[in-house]
Amino acid sequence: MAAERKSRRFTTYGSVAYKTEYQSAAPQRRGPERNPRPRVKPRERTVARPRVQVRPQEAIAPVAILGFAAVLLCAVLLVMSGAQLAMVKDETNALRTQMRQLEQEEDFLLAKYEVTFDLKAIEAQFTADGSMVKAGPGQVVYLDLSEGDQVVYYDAAEQGLSGLVRKAEQFLSNLLPGAGG
């Protein structure tokens, strides 16, 4: 053991962090080798492919014809469906434009319809011919709201079924002098 200690070289340079066992076990190199081996280039092999004589194609395969026909058919259908889609889009845009115009016309007509029902004009018309009479300050007016809202106004009460019934009553009252009275 003492002989081993003498053969070890300590190269710590003031630091004990180096492992002396490793340095003693590693082989020490002392400069470049004197007879380096020459590098050999790998050989390049040329591949010679055998020449095979290929016979020319005699006829087109029927499967290839069917394949080209199917691709052509799909292309034609794609173009036609694209054209139809463009036409439908144009029609949709035209209908949307027409719908906007009709909505504007509807708004105009609704405003015009609401203006036609002027309550003062209707009141003046009915009070002028005596169909409607304004209530005086001392009168009591009863309004029956038990039925649904509806108004029936006849300009000529002598027409239709009620006019026929009224004429029949007048005729019978004229025939029978005691019943009319």
Secondary structure, 3 states (H helix, E strand, C coil): CHHHHHHCCCCCCCCCCCCHHHHHHCCCCCCCCCCCCCCCCCCCCCCCCCCCCCCCCCCCCHHHHHHHHHHHHHHHHHHHHHHHHHHHHHHHHHHHHHHHHHHHHHHHHHHHHHHHCCHHHHHHHHHHHCCCCCCCCCCCCCCCCCCCCCCCCCCCCCCHHHHHHHHHHHHHHHHCCCCCC
